[in-house]
Amino acid sequence: MTTPTTSYSGVIPPVVTPLTQDGELDAPSLERVVGHLLDGGVSGLFALGSSGETAYLTPAQQDEVIKVITSVAAGQVPVLVGAIETTTNRAIERARAAAGLGADAVVATAPFYTRTHPTEIDRHFRDIAAAVDLPLLAYDVPVCVHTKLDPELLLPLAADGVLAGVKDSSGDDGSFRRLAIGARALPGFSVLTGHELVVDAMMLSGADGSVPGLGNVDPHGYVRLHEAAVRGDWAAASTEQDRLVGLFDIVTAAASGTASATAAGLGAFKTALMLRGVIATNVMSPPMRRLDAAETVVIAAYLDRAGLSRV
């Protein structure tokens, strides 16, 4: 595998948003998360994505998150910021706020809540790109927005210079492969996978990098995986991926029937970061709940099994 020529490649974790006991932004903990990720060798940071609880944060809280992350990153790696809103004008408003606070790129989903047509989704991305003088990446996450961004929609936008890349969290590996094939004719267009359990396979398919939520917990592991794939050492990449698959089972710690998939996953990531001494609490945005002491014990065992240190 050759060294990627795209603008965004490598490991770009969607940064979690630590909260205080009373549910406000925990800026010191967020600073430590960013330092932890940079120490892990990541090549970018994705602020205000799904793992950052962006849908739960007020605009003021979102602004504070951007300020903290861009300040700590200090230009060491690009900071991609989610402008994830229901409709175009709202997304543009958030994208402009991100630009004013030091973002290096903006990430947007298709419109949601409202019913949309592919022509409207195309116009949505074109209007955002025209309104903000920053690179724009599309975020394909149909489990949340209930629209799949197909290669037939994305590749023409890329060819027209509207999109600088795509974060594909669709779980549709066939569609991802078709997207990666089409992207070969588009130098500079980044194809990133959010499917953290099969990063090695997606890299073999042509991914430029990954945006793994679990990368908050173990950035070093995902960087090792990426580097092994880039040098074509697929055995090493597979071994690292297998270890990370085992670690990902922390998302099963939440007691059955007591939490959404979002709360179980993000709660596990936050609990693991708390156990590792990176953040102070595992508090979640309402109406989600934090994981309890018994669930925390389960996550600690997974960390130990994966060879990760705890405080």
Contacts in CASP RR format, 6 or more apart in sequence:
PFRMAT RR
TARGET T0000
AUTHOR 0000-0000-0000
METHOD contacts of the structure
MODEL  1
MTTPTTSYSGVIPPVVTPLTQDGELDAPSLERVVGHLLDGGVSGLFALGS
SGETAYLTPAQQDEVIKVITSVAAGQVPVLVGAIETTTNRAIERARAAAG
LGADAVVATAPFYTRTHPTEIDRHFRDIAAAVDLPLLAYDVPVCVHTKLD
PELLLPLAADGVLAGVKDSSGDDGSFRRLAIGARALPGFSVLTGHELVVD
AMMLSGADGSVPGLGNVDPHGYVRLHEAAVRGDWAAASTEQDRLVGLFDI
VTAAASGTASATAAGLGAFKTALMLRGVIATNVMSPPMRRLDAAETVVIA
AYLDRAGLSRV
1 203 0 8 1.000
1 206 0 8 1.000
1 229 0 8 1.000
1 230 0 8 1.000
1 231 0 8 1.000
1 232 0 8 1.000
3 230 0 8 1.000
4 10 0 8 1.000
4 190 0 8 1.000
4 208 0 8 1.000
4 209 0 8 1.000
4 230 0 8 1.000
5 187 0 8 1.000
5 188 0 8 1.000
6 165 0 8 1.000
6 187 0 8 1.000
6 188 0 8 1.000
6 189 0 8 1.000
6 190 0 8 1.000
6 191 0 8 1.000
6 208 0 8 1.000
7 78 0 8 1.000
7 135 0 8 1.000
7 164 0 8 1.000
7 165 0 8 1.000
7 188 0 8 1.000
7 190 0 8 1.000
8 43 0 8 1.000
8 44 0 8 1.000
8 78 0 8 1.000
8 80 0 8 1.000
8 105 0 8 1.000
8 137 0 8 1.000
8 164 0 8 1.000
8 165 0 8 1.000
8 190 0 8 1.000
8 192 0 8 1.000
8 208 0 8 1.000
8 209 0 8 1.000
9 43 0 8 1.000
9 190 0 8 1.000
9 192 0 8 1.000
9 208 0 8 1.000
9 209 0 8 1.000
10 42 0 8 1.000
10 43 0 8 1.000
10 44 0 8 1.000
10 208 0 8 1.000
10 209 0 8 1.000
10 210 0 8 1.000
10 223 0 8 1.000
10 226 0 8 1.000
11 41 0 8 1.000
11 42 0 8 1.000
11 43 0 8 1.000
11 44 0 8 1.000
11 209 0 8 1.000
11 210 0 8 1.000
11 212 0 8 1.000
11 215 0 8 1.000
11 219 0 8 1.000
11 222 0 8 1.000
11 223 0 8 1.000
11 226 0 8 1.000
12 42 0 8 1.000
12 43 0 8 1.000
12 44 0 8 1.000
12 45 0 8 1.000
12 46 0 8 1.000
12 80 0 8 1.000
12 192 0 8 1.000
12 209 0 8 1.000
12 210 0 8 1.000
12 211 0 8 1.000
13 37 0 8 1.000
13 42 0 8 1.000
13 44 0 8 1.000
13 45 0 8 1.000
13 46 0 8 1.000
13 51 0 8 1.000
13 211 0 8 1.000
13 212 0 8 1.000
13 213 0 8 1.000
13 215 0 8 1.000
13 216 0 8 1.000
13 219 0 8 1.000
13 222 0 8 1.000
14 46 0 8 1.000
14 49 0 8 1.000
14 50 0 8 1.000
14 51 0 8 1.000
14 52 0 8 1.000
14 211 0 8 1.000
14 212 0 8 1.000
14 213 0 8 1.000
14 216 0 8 1.000
15 30 0 8 1.000
15 33 0 8 1.000
15 34 0 8 1.000
15 37 0 8 1.000
15 45 0 8 1.000
15 46 0 8 1.000
15 47 0 8 1.000
15 49 0 8 1.000
15 51 0 8 1.000
15 52 0 8 1.000
15 69 0 8 1.000
15 216 0 8 1.000
16 33 0 8 1.000
16 51 0 8 1.000
16 52 0 8 1.000
16 53 0 8 1.000
16 213 0 8 1.000
16 216 0 8 1.000
16 266 0 8 1.000
16 269 0 8 1.000
16 270 0 8 1.000
16 273 0 8 1.000
16 279 0 8 1.000
17 25 0 8 1.000
17 30 0 8 1.000
17 48 0 8 1.000
17 52 0 8 1.000
17 53 0 8 1.000
17 54 0 8 1.000
17 57 0 8 1.000
17 61 0 8 1.000
17 65 0 8 1.000
18 25 0 8 1.000
18 26 0 8 1.000
18 29 0 8 1.000
18 30 0 8 1.000
18 33 0 8 1.000
18 270 0 8 1.000
18 273 0 8 1.000
18 279 0 8 1.000
18 280 0 8 1.000
18 281 0 8 1.000
18 283 0 8 1.000
19 25 0 8 1.000
19 26 0 8 1.000
19 281 0 8 1.000
19 283 0 8 1.000
19 284 0 8 1.000
19 285 0 8 1.000
20 26 0 8 1.000
20 280 0 8 1.000
20 281 0 8 1.000
20 283 0 8 1.000
21 281 0 8 1.000
21 283 0 8 1.000
23 283 0 8 1.000
23 285 0 8 1.000
24 61 0 8 1.000
25 61 0 8 1.000
25 64 0 8 1.000
25 65 0 8 1.000
25 68 0 8 1.000
26 279 0 8 1.000
26 280 0 8 1.000
26 281 0 8 1.000
27 64 0 8 1.000
27 68 0 8 1.000
28 280 0 8 1.000
29 278 0 8 1.000
29 279 0 8 1.000
29 280 0 8 1.000
29 281 0 8 1.000
30 65 0 8 1.000
30 68 0 8 1.000
30 69 0 8 1.000
30 72 0 8 1.000
30 279 0 8 1.000
31 68 0 8 1.000
31 72 0 8 1.000
32 277 0 8 1.000
32 278 0 8 1.000
32 279 0 8 1.000
33 216 0 8 1.000
33 273 0 8 1.000
33 278 0 8 1.000
33 279 0 8 1.000
34 45 0 8 1.000
34 68 0 8 1.000
34 69 0 8 1.000
34 72 0 8 1.000
34 73 0 8 1.000
35 72 0 8 1.000
36 216 0 8 1.000
36 219 0 8 1.000
36 273 0 8 1.000
36 276 0 8 1.000
36 278 0 8 1.000
37 45 0 8 1.000
37 215 0 8 1.000
37 216 0 8 1.000
37 219 0 8 1.000
38 72 0 8 1.000
38 73 0 8 1.000
38 76 0 8 1.000
38 77 0 8 1.000
39 219 0 8 1.000
40 219 0 8 1.000
40 220 0 8 1.000
40 223 0 8 1.000
41 219 0 8 1.000
41 220 0 8 1.000
41 223 0 8 1.000
42 77 0 8 1.000
42 219 0 8 1.000
42 222 0 8 1.000
42 223 0 8 1.000
43 77 0 8 1.000
44 73 0 8 1.000
44 77 0 8 1.000
44 78 0 8 1.000
44 79 0 8 1.000
44 80 0 8 1.000
45 69 0 8 1.000
45 73 0 8 1.000
45 77 0 8 1.000
45 78 0 8 1.000
45 79 0 8 1.000
45 80 0 8 1.000
46 80 0 8 1.000
46 81 0 8 1.000
46 82 0 8 1.000
46 107 0 8 1.000
46 167 0 8 1.000
46 211 0 8 1.000
47 65 0 8 1.000
47 66 0 8 1.000
47 69 0 8 1.000
47 70 0 8 1.000
47 79 0 8 1.000
47 80 0 8 1.000
47 81 0 8 1.000
47 82 0 8 1.000
47 103 0 8 1.000
48 54 0 8 1.000
48 57 0 8 1.000
48 62 0 8 1.000
48 65 0 8 1.000
48 66 0 8 1.000
48 81 0 8 1.000
48 82 0 8 1.000
48 83 0 8 1.000
48 84 0 8 1.000
48 98 0 8 1.000
49 82 0 8 1.000
49 84 0 8 1.000
49 107 0 8 1.000
49 139 0 8 1.000
50 141 0 8 1.000
50 144 0 8 1.000
50 169 0 8 1.000
50 262 0 8 1.000
51 213 0 8 1.000
51 216 0 8 1.000
51 266 0 8 1.000
51 269 0 8 1.000
52 65 0 8 1.000
52 266 0 8 1.000
53 266 0 8 1.000
53 284 0 8 1.000
53 285 0 8 1.000
54 62 0 8 1.000
54 82 0 8 1.000
54 84 0 8 1.000
55 84 0 8 1.000
55 144 0 8 1.000
56 285 0 8 1.000
56 286 0 8 1.000
56 288 0 8 1.000
57 65 0 8 1.000
57 285 0 8 1.000
59 94 0 8 1.000
59 97 0 8 1.000
62 94 0 8 1.000
62 97 0 8 1.000
63 97 0 8 1.000
63 101 0 8 1.000
66 79 0 8 1.000
66 81 0 8 1.000
66 97 0 8 1.000
66 98 0 8 1.000
66 101 0 8 1.000
66 102 0 8 1.000
66 103 0 8 1.000
67 101 0 8 1.000
69 79 0 8 1.000
70 79 0 8 1.000
70 101 0 8 1.000
70 102 0 8 1.000
70 103 0 8 1.000
73 79 0 8 1.000
78 104 0 8 1.000
78 105 0 8 1.000
79 102 0 8 1.000
79 103 0 8 1.000
79 104 0 8 1.000
79 105 0 8 1.000
80 103 0 8 1.000
80 104 0 8 1.000
80 105 0 8 1.000
80 106 0 8 1.000
80 107 0 8 1.000
80 137 0 8 1.000
81 95 0 8 1.000
81 98 0 8 1.000
81 101 0 8 1.000
81 103 0 8 1.000
81 105 0 8 1.000
81 106 0 8 1.000
81 107 0 8 1.000
82 94 0 8 1.000
82 98 0 8 1.000
82 106 0 8 1.000
82 107 0 8 1.000
82 108 0 8 1.000
82 139 0 8 1.000
83 91 0 8 1.000
83 92 0 8 1.000
83 94 0 8 1.000
83 95 0 8 1.000
83 98 0 8 1.000
83 106 0 8 1.000
83 107 0 8 1.000
83 108 0 8 1.000
83 128 0 8 1.000
84 91 0 8 1.000
84 94 0 8 1.000
84 107 0 8 1.000
84 108 0 8 1.000
84 109 0 8 1.000
84 139 0 8 1.000
85 91 0 8 1.000
85 93 0 8 1.000
85 94 0 8 1.000
85 108 0 8 1.000
86 111 0 8 1.000
86 112 0 8 1.000
86 113 0 8 1.000
86 114 0 8 1.000
87 111 0 8 1.000
87 113 0 8 1.000
87 114 0 8 1.000
87 124 0 8 1.000
88 111 0 8 1.000
88 123 0 8 1.000
88 124 0 8 1.000
88 127 0 8 1.000
88 128 0 8 1.000
91 108 0 8 1.000
91 111 0 8 1.000
91 124 0 8 1.000
91 128 0 8 1.000
92 127 0 8 1.000
92 128 0 8 1.000
92 131 0 8 1.000
92 132 0 8 1.000
95 106 0 8 1.000
95 108 0 8 1.000
95 128 0 8 1.000
95 131 0 8 1.000
95 132 0 8 1.000
95 134 0 8 1.000
95 136 0 8 1.000
96 131 0 8 1.000
96 132 0 8 1.000
98 106 0 8 1.000
98 134 0 8 1.000
99 106 0 8 1.000
99 132 0 8 1.000
99 133 0 8 1.000
99 134 0 8 1.000
103 134 0 8 1.000
104 134 0 8 1.000
104 135 0 8 1.000
105 134 0 8 1.000
105 135 0 8 1.000
105 136 0 8 1.000
105 137 0 8 1.000
105 164 0 8 1.000
106 128 0 8 1.000
106 132 0 8 1.000
106 134 0 8 1.000
106 135 0 8 1.000
106 136 0 8 1.000
106 137 0 8 1.000
107 136 0 8 1.000
107 137 0 8 1.000
107 138 0 8 1.000
107 139 0 8 1.000
107 167 0 8 1.000
108 124 0 8 1.000
108 125 0 8 1.000
108 128 0 8 1.000
108 136 0 8 1.000
108 137 0 8 1.000
108 138 0 8 1.000
108 139 0 8 1.000
109 138 0 8 1.000
109 139 0 8 1.000
109 140 0 8 1.000
109 141 0 8 1.000
109 144 0 8 1.000
109 145 0 8 1.000
110 116 0 8 1.000
110 121 0 8 1.000
110 124 0 8 1.000
110 138 0 8 1.000
110 145 0 8 1.000
110 147 0 8 1.000
110 149 0 8 1.000
111 120 0 8 1.000
111 121 0 8 1.000
111 124 0 8 1.000
111 145 0 8 1.000
111 147 0 8 1.000
112 144 0 8 1.000
112 145 0 8 1.000
112 146 0 8 1.000
112 147 0 8 1.000
116 124 0 8 1.000
116 147 0 8 1.000
118 153 0 8 1.000
121 147 0 8 1.000
121 149 0 8 1.000
121 153 0 8 1.000
122 153 0 8 1.000
122 156 0 8 1.000
122 157 0 8 1.000
125 136 0 8 1.000
125 138 0 8 1.000
125 157 0 8 1.000
125 162 0 8 1.000
125 163 0 8 1.000
126 157 0 8 1.000
126 160 0 8 1.000
126 162 0 8 1.000
128 136 0 8 1.000
129 136 0 8 1.000
129 161 0 8 1.000
129 162 0 8 1.000
129 163 0 8 1.000
135 164 0 8 1.000
135 165 0 8 1.000
136 162 0 8 1.000
136 163 0 8 1.000
136 164 0 8 1.000
137 163 0 8 1.000
137 164 0 8 1.000
137 165 0 8 1.000
137 166 0 8 1.000
137 167 0 8 1.000
137 190 0 8 1.000
137 192 0 8 1.000
138 149 0 8 1.000
138 154 0 8 1.000
138 157 0 8 1.000
138 163 0 8 1.000
138 165 0 8 1.000
138 166 0 8 1.000
138 167 0 8 1.000
139 166 0 8 1.000
139 167 0 8 1.000
139 169 0 8 1.000
140 148 0 8 1.000
140 149 0 8 1.000
140 154 0 8 1.000
140 166 0 8 1.000
140 167 0 8 1.000
140 168 0 8 1.000
140 169 0 8 1.000
140 170 0 8 1.000
141 167 0 8 1.000
141 169 0 8 1.000
141 170 0 8 1.000
142 148 0 8 1.000
142 149 0 8 1.000
142 170 0 8 1.000
143 169 0 8 1.000
148 170 0 8 1.000
148 172 0 8 1.000
148 175 0 8 1.000
149 166 0 8 1.000
149 170 0 8 1.000
150 175 0 8 1.000
151 175 0 8 1.000
151 178 0 8 1.000
151 179 0 8 1.000
151 182 0 8 1.000
154 163 0 8 1.000
154 166 0 8 1.000
154 179 0 8 1.000
155 179 0 8 1.000
155 182 0 8 1.000
155 183 0 8 1.000
155 186 0 8 1.000
157 163 0 8 1.000
158 164 0 8 1.000
158 165 0 8 1.000
158 166 0 8 1.000
158 183 0 8 1.000
158 186 0 8 1.000
158 189 0 8 1.000
159 186 0 8 1.000
163 189 0 8 1.000
164 188 0 8 1.000
164 189 0 8 1.000
164 190 0 8 1.000
165 189 0 8 1.000
165 190 0 8 1.000
165 191 0 8 1.000
165 192 0 8 1.000
166 179 0 8 1.000
166 190 0 8 1.000
166 191 0 8 1.000
166 192 0 8 1.000
167 192 0 8 1.000
167 193 0 8 1.000
167 194 0 8 1.000
167 211 0 8 1.000
168 175 0 8 1.000
168 176 0 8 1.000
168 179 0 8 1.000
168 191 0 8 1.000
168 192 0 8 1.000
168 193 0 8 1.000
168 194 0 8 1.000
168 195 0 8 1.000
169 193 0 8 1.000
169 194 0 8 1.000
169 195 0 8 1.000
169 211 0 8 1.000
170 176 0 8 1.000
171 195 0 8 1.000
173 195 0 8 1.000
173 198 0 8 1.000
173 201 0 8 1.000
173 202 0 8 1.000
173 205 0 8 1.000
176 191 0 8 1.000
176 193 0 8 1.000
176 195 0 8 1.000
176 202 0 8 1.000
176 205 0 8 1.000
176 207 0 8 1.000
177 205 0 8 1.000
179 191 0 8 1.000
180 191 0 8 1.000
180 205 0 8 1.000
180 206 0 8 1.000
180 207 0 8 1.000
183 189 0 8 1.000
183 191 0 8 1.000
190 208 0 8 1.000
190 209 0 8 1.000
191 206 0 8 1.000
191 207 0 8 1.000
191 208 0 8 1.000
191 209 0 8 1.000
192 207 0 8 1.000
192 208 0 8 1.000
192 209 0 8 1.000
192 210 0 8 1.000
192 211 0 8 1.000
193 199 0 8 1.000
193 202 0 8 1.000
193 203 0 8 1.000
193 207 0 8 1.000
193 209 0 8 1.000
193 210 0 8 1.000
193 211 0 8 1.000
194 210 0 8 1.000
194 211 0 8 1.000
194 212 0 8 1.000
194 213 0 8 1.000
195 202 0 8 1.000
196 210 0 8 1.000
196 212 0 8 1.000
196 213 0 8 1.000
196 214 0 8 1.000
196 215 0 8 1.000
196 222 0 8 1.000
196 244 0 8 1.000
196 248 0 8 1.000
197 241 0 8 1.000
197 244 0 8 1.000
197 245 0 8 1.000
197 248 0 8 1.000
198 241 0 8 1.000
199 207 0 8 1.000
199 209 0 8 1.000
199 210 0 8 1.000
199 212 0 8 1.000
199 222 0 8 1.000
199 225 0 8 1.000
199 226 0 8 1.000
199 229 0 8 1.000
199 241 0 8 1.000
199 244 0 8 1.000
200 225 0 8 1.000
200 229 0 8 1.000
200 234 0 8 1.000
200 237 0 8 1.000
200 238 0 8 1.000
200 240 0 8 1.000
200 241 0 8 1.000
202 209 0 8 1.000
202 210 0 8 1.000
203 209 0 8 1.000
203 210 0 8 1.000
203 226 0 8 1.000
203 229 0 8 1.000
203 230 0 8 1.000
203 237 0 8 1.000
204 229 0 8 1.000
204 234 0 8 1.000
209 226 0 8 1.000
210 222 0 8 1.000
210 226 0 8 1.000
212 222 0 8 1.000
213 269 0 8 1.000
214 222 0 8 1.000
214 244 0 8 1.000
214 247 0 8 1.000
214 248 0 8 1.000
214 269 0 8 1.000
215 221 0 8 1.000
215 222 0 8 1.000
216 269 0 8 1.000
216 273 0 8 1.000
217 247 0 8 1.000
217 250 0 8 1.000
217 269 0 8 1.000
217 272 0 8 1.000
217 273 0 8 1.000
217 276 0 8 1.000
217 303 0 8 1.000
217 308 0 8 1.000
218 244 0 8 1.000
218 247 0 8 1.000
218 306 0 8 1.000
218 308 0 8 1.000
221 240 0 8 1.000
221 243 0 8 1.000
221 244 0 8 1.000
222 244 0 8 1.000
224 236 0 8 1.000
224 240 0 8 1.000
225 237 0 8 1.000
225 240 0 8 1.000
225 241 0 8 1.000
225 244 0 8 1.000
228 234 0 8 1.000
228 236 0 8 1.000
228 237 0 8 1.000
228 240 0 8 1.000
229 237 0 8 1.000
243 306 0 8 1.000
244 306 0 8 1.000
246 302 0 8 1.000
246 305 0 8 1.000
246 306 0 8 1.000
247 302 0 8 1.000
247 303 0 8 1.000
247 305 0 8 1.000
247 306 0 8 1.000
247 308 0 8 1.000
249 302 0 8 1.000
250 265 0 8 1.000
250 268 0 8 1.000
250 269 0 8 1.000
250 271 0 8 1.000
250 272 0 8 1.000
250 298 0 8 1.000
250 299 0 8 1.000
250 302 0 8 1.000
250 303 0 8 1.000
251 261 0 8 1.000
251 264 0 8 1.000
251 265 0 8 1.000
251 268 0 8 1.000
252 264 0 8 1.000
253 264 0 8 1.000
253 268 0 8 1.000
253 271 0 8 1.000
253 291 0 8 1.000
253 295 0 8 1.000
253 296 0 8 1.000
253 298 0 8 1.000
253 299 0 8 1.000
253 302 0 8 1.000
254 263 0 8 1.000
254 264 0 8 1.000
254 265 0 8 1.000
254 267 0 8 1.000
254 268 0 8 1.000
254 291 0 8 1.000
254 295 0 8 1.000
255 294 0 8 1.000
255 295 0 8 1.000
258 289 0 8 1.000
259 288 0 8 1.000
259 289 0 8 1.000
260 288 0 8 1.000
262 288 0 8 1.000
263 284 0 8 1.000
263 288 0 8 1.000
263 289 0 8 1.000
266 284 0 8 1.000
266 288 0 8 1.000
267 282 0 8 1.000
267 284 0 8 1.000
267 288 0 8 1.000
267 290 0 8 1.000
267 291 0 8 1.000
268 291 0 8 1.000
268 299 0 8 1.000
270 279 0 8 1.000
270 281 0 8 1.000
270 282 0 8 1.000
270 283 0 8 1.000
270 284 0 8 1.000
270 290 0 8 1.000
270 291 0 8 1.000
271 282 0 8 1.000
271 290 0 8 1.000
271 291 0 8 1.000
271 295 0 8 1.000
271 296 0 8 1.000
271 299 0 8 1.000
272 299 0 8 1.000
272 302 0 8 1.000
272 303 0 8 1.000
272 308 0 8 1.000
273 279 0 8 1.000
273 282 0 8 1.000
274 280 0 8 1.000
274 281 0 8 1.000
274 282 0 8 1.000
274 296 0 8 1.000
275 296 0 8 1.000
275 299 0 8 1.000
275 300 0 8 1.000
275 303 0 8 1.000
275 310 0 8 1.000
275 311 0 8 1.000
276 303 0 8 1.000
276 308 0 8 1.000
276 309 0 8 1.000
276 310 0 8 1.000
276 311 0 8 1.000
277 310 0 8 1.000
277 311 0 8 1.000
281 290 0 8 1.000
282 290 0 8 1.000
282 291 0 8 1.000
282 296 0 8 1.000
283 290 0 8 1.000
284 290 0 8 1.000
291 299 0 8 1.000
300 310 0 8 1.000
303 310 0 8 1.000
304 310 0 8 1.000
END
